[in-house]
Amino acid sequence: MKVVLQRSGKASVTVDGEVTGEIEKGYVLLVGITHGDTEQDADYIAKKIAGLRLWEDEEGKMNRSIDEVDGQILSVSQFTLYGDVKRGRRPSFIEAARPEQAEPIWNYFNDALRNEGLTVETGVFGAMMDVKLVNDGPVTIIVESK
């Protein structure tokens, strides 16, 4: 499982002209799931993200977690994180899990984040989405379970 985390001042996801998820300050999570990923991978990453200290304290040091700044999560499924461009010009997505495996794990992951006490908004699994965000910092972190 691979998550690209972007610290954001504001973000939203729109599908077919309708906003499906919107947050103020928090994290935008682009979530990729590969073969063999399990609920244990989702739990590991949810706990890791909940505990990361990516927000500045009064001394300007990254020393505060998302719950300490009343941040929210916008979770977006993104199979293209497992795109392989080593050969040719068109990416291969063979490492991305099939939708019937990936969607339940993505839903479980979002619930695991909620169980950590976080507010979670989402995109729509498998849909073409417009994601808008104001990247704060910018701060971008990649979190992987393997």
C-alpha positions as CSV (number, residue, x, y, z in Angstrom):
1,M,0.0,0.0,0.0
2,K,1.3,3.4,-0.9
3,V,0.0,6.8,0.1
4,V,1.1,10.2,-1.1
5,L,0.3,12.7,1.6
6,Q,0.1,16.4,0.9
7,R,-0.4,18.9,3.7
8,S,-3.2,21.2,2.5
9,G,-4.8,24.4,3.5
10,K,-8.0,23.5,1.7
11,A,-9.0,20.7,-0.7
12,S,-12.0,19.2,-2.6
13,V,-12.9,16.4,-4.9
14,T,-15.5,16.8,-7.6
15,V,-17.1,14.1,-9.6
16,D,-19.4,14.9,-12.5
17,G,-19.8,18.5,-11.3
18,E,-20.7,17.4,-7.7
19,V,-18.4,17.9,-4.7
20,T,-18.0,14.5,-3.0
21,G,-15.5,15.5,-0.4
22,E,-14.1,18.8,0.9
23,I,-11.8,19.8,3.8
24,E,-10.2,22.8,5.3
25,K,-6.8,22.4,6.8
26,G,-5.5,18.8,6.7
27,Y,-4.1,16.1,4.5
28,V,-4.9,15.1,1.0
29,L,-4.2,11.4,0.7
30,L,-3.7,9.8,-2.7
31,V,-4.1,6.1,-1.9
32,G,-2.7,3.2,-4.1
33,I,-3.3,-0.4,-3.3
34,T,-1.3,-3.3,-4.8
35,H,-1.6,-7.1,-4.8
36,G,-1.3,-8.7,-1.4
37,D,-2.2,-5.6,0.6
38,T,-4.4,-6.4,3.6
39,E,-6.3,-4.7,6.4
40,Q,-3.1,-4.9,8.4
41,D,-1.4,-2.7,5.8
42,A,-4.3,-0.2,6.0
43,D,-4.1,-0.2,9.8
44,Y,-0.4,0.4,9.8
45,I,-0.6,3.4,7.4
46,A,-3.7,4.8,9.2
47,K,-1.8,4.8,12.6
48,K,1.3,6.2,11.0
49,I,-0.5,9.1,9.3
50,A,-2.5,9.9,12.5
51,G,0.7,10.1,14.5
52,L,2.9,12.0,12.0
53,R,4.1,15.4,13.2
54,L,3.9,17.6,10.1
55,W,2.5,20.8,11.6
56,E,4.5,23.6,13.1
57,D,4.5,24.4,16.7
58,E,5.0,27.9,18.1
59,E,8.8,27.6,17.4
60,G,8.2,26.8,13.7
61,K,9.2,23.1,14.1
62,M,7.2,20.3,12.7
63,N,6.0,19.0,16.0
64,R,2.2,18.7,15.9
65,S,0.0,15.9,14.6
66,I,-3.1,16.4,12.5
67,D,-5.4,16.0,15.5
68,E,-3.5,18.7,17.5
69,V,-4.3,21.2,14.7
70,D,-7.9,20.0,14.2
71,G,-7.1,18.9,10.7
72,Q,-9.1,16.7,8.4
73,I,-8.4,14.0,5.8
74,L,-9.4,14.0,2.1
75,S,-8.8,10.4,0.9
76,V,-8.7,9.7,-2.9
77,S,-8.1,6.3,-4.4
78,Q,-5.4,6.4,-7.0
79,F,-4.3,3.2,-8.8
80,T,-1.9,5.1,-10.9
81,L,0.5,5.2,-7.9
82,Y,1.5,1.7,-9.0
83,G,2.1,2.7,-12.6
84,D,5.4,1.4,-14.0
85,V,7.1,3.5,-16.7
86,K,10.4,1.6,-16.9
87,R,9.6,0.3,-20.4
88,G,8.0,2.1,-23.2
89,R,6.0,5.3,-23.1
90,R,2.7,4.1,-21.8
91,P,2.6,3.1,-18.1
92,S,1.8,-0.5,-17.0
93,F,-0.6,-0.8,-14.1
94,I,-0.1,-4.5,-13.5
95,E,1.1,-3.8,-10.0
96,A,-2.2,-2.1,-9.0
97,A,-4.7,-4.3,-7.3
98,R,-7.9,-5.1,-9.2
99,P,-10.9,-2.9,-8.2
100,E,-12.7,-5.8,-6.4
101,Q,-9.6,-6.2,-4.1
102,A,-8.7,-2.5,-3.8
103,E,-12.0,-0.9,-3.1
104,P,-12.7,-2.9,0.2
105,I,-9.2,-2.1,1.4
106,W,-9.6,1.6,0.6
107,N,-12.9,1.7,2.4
108,Y,-11.3,-0.2,5.4
109,F,-8.4,2.3,5.4
110,N,-10.8,5.3,5.5
111,D,-12.6,3.6,8.5
112,A,-9.3,3.0,10.2
113,L,-8.5,6.7,9.9
114,R,-11.9,7.5,11.4
115,N,-11.1,5.0,14.2
116,E,-8.0,7.1,14.9
117,G,-10.4,10.0,15.7
118,L,-9.9,11.8,12.3
119,T,-12.6,13.3,10.1
120,V,-12.4,11.7,6.7
121,E,-13.9,12.9,3.5
122,T,-13.4,10.9,0.3
123,G,-13.5,10.9,-3.5
124,V,-15.4,8.2,-5.4
125,F,-13.6,4.9,-6.0
126,G,-12.9,4.3,-9.7
127,A,-14.4,7.6,-10.8
128,M,-12.8,10.4,-12.9
129,M,-12.2,13.0,-10.3
130,D,-11.1,16.6,-10.2
131,V,-9.0,17.2,-7.1
132,K,-8.3,20.7,-6.0
133,L,-5.9,21.6,-3.2
134,V,-3.8,24.3,-1.8
135,N,-0.6,22.6,-0.9
136,D,0.6,24.0,2.4
137,G,4.4,24.3,2.7
138,P,4.6,22.5,0.4
139,V,4.8,19.3,2.5
140,T,4.5,16.0,0.6
141,I,5.3,12.7,2.2
142,I,5.2,9.1,0.8
143,V,4.0,6.5,3.3
144,E,4.3,2.8,2.3
145,S,3.4,-0.4,4.2
146,K,6.0,-2.7,2.6
